[in-house]
Amino acid sequence: MVLLEVLLGFIIRLVVSAVIIYLAAKLLGEGEGFGTAISAALIGSVIFAIVSYFMGAGWIASLVSGIAWLIALGLMYDIGWLKSFAIAVV
């Protein structure tokens, strides 16, 4: 039962994050679809989990995760640092 709750919570957070990423990208004029936003949210979650596993919790791990996610956003949406940062902030 606990595994089901964790999985359901992960899926809900993933969809909410993807909707926000999608809307932020559209607001900034990007043409990619919702699938790219889901992929970006999933990759962001995986990056954070990997960095947290190796570095633990804390601001340095969050900074490293954030930079890695900005790189991933930039590559997925073919945008620069500034737009990646704007999407991440939203």
Secondary structure as a PSIPRED ss2 file (coil, helix, strand):
# PSIPRED VFORMAT (PSIPRED V4.0)

   1 M C   1.000  0.000  0.000
   2 V H   0.000  1.000  0.000
   3 L H   0.000  1.000  0.000
   4 L H   0.000  1.000  0.000
   5 E H   0.000  1.000  0.000
   6 V H   0.000  1.000  0.000
   7 L H   0.000  1.000  0.000
   8 L H   0.000  1.000  0.000
   9 G H   0.000  1.000  0.000
  10 F H   0.000  1.000  0.000
  11 I H   0.000  1.000  0.000
  12 I H   0.000  1.000  0.000
  13 R H   0.000  1.000  0.000
  14 L H   0.000  1.000  0.000
  15 V H   0.000  1.000  0.000
  16 V H   0.000  1.000  0.000
  17 S H   0.000  1.000  0.000
  18 A H   0.000  1.000  0.000
  19 V H   0.000  1.000  0.000
  20 I H   0.000  1.000  0.000
  21 I H   0.000  1.000  0.000
  22 Y H   0.000  1.000  0.000
  23 L H   0.000  1.000  0.000
  24 A H   0.000  1.000  0.000
  25 A H   0.000  1.000  0.000
  26 K H   0.000  1.000  0.000
  27 L H   0.000  1.000  0.000
  28 L C   1.000  0.000  0.000
  29 G C   1.000  0.000  0.000
  30 E C   1.000  0.000  0.000
  31 G C   1.000  0.000  0.000
  32 E C   1.000  0.000  0.000
  33 G C   1.000  0.000  0.000
  34 F H   0.000  1.000  0.000
  35 G H   0.000  1.000  0.000
  36 T H   0.000  1.000  0.000
  37 A H   0.000  1.000  0.000
  38 I H   0.000  1.000  0.000
  39 S H   0.000  1.000  0.000
  40 A H   0.000  1.000  0.000
  41 A H   0.000  1.000  0.000
  42 L H   0.000  1.000  0.000
  43 I H   0.000  1.000  0.000
  44 G H   0.000  1.000  0.000
  45 S H   0.000  1.000  0.000
  46 V H   0.000  1.000  0.000
  47 I H   0.000  1.000  0.000
  48 F H   0.000  1.000  0.000
  49 A H   0.000  1.000  0.000
  50 I H   0.000  1.000  0.000
  51 V H   0.000  1.000  0.000
  52 S H   0.000  1.000  0.000
  53 Y H   0.000  1.000  0.000
  54 F H   0.000  1.000  0.000
  55 M H   0.000  1.000  0.000
  56 G C   1.000  0.000  0.000
  57 A C   1.000  0.000  0.000
  58 G C   1.000  0.000  0.000
  59 W H   0.000  1.000  0.000
  60 I H   0.000  1.000  0.000
  61 A H   0.000  1.000  0.000
  62 S H   0.000  1.000  0.000
  63 L H   0.000  1.000  0.000
  64 V H   0.000  1.000  0.000
  65 S H   0.000  1.000  0.000
  66 G H   0.000  1.000  0.000
  67 I H   0.000  1.000  0.000
  68 A H   0.000  1.000  0.000
  69 W H   0.000  1.000  0.000
  70 L H   0.000  1.000  0.000
  71 I H   0.000  1.000  0.000
  72 A H   0.000  1.000  0.000
  73 L H   0.000  1.000  0.000
  74 G H   0.000  1.000  0.000
  75 L H   0.000  1.000  0.000
  76 M H   0.000  1.000  0.000
  77 Y H   0.000  1.000  0.000
  78 D C   1.000  0.000  0.000
  79 I C   1.000  0.000  0.000
  80 G C   1.000  0.000  0.000
  81 W H   0.000  1.000  0.000
  82 L H   0.000  1.000  0.000
  83 K H   0.000  1.000  0.000
  84 S H   0.000  1.000  0.000
  85 F H   0.000  1.000  0.000
  86 A H   0.000  1.000  0.000
  87 I H   0.000  1.000  0.000
  88 A H   0.000  1.000  0.000
  89 V H   0.000  1.000  0.000
  90 V C   1.000  0.000  0.000
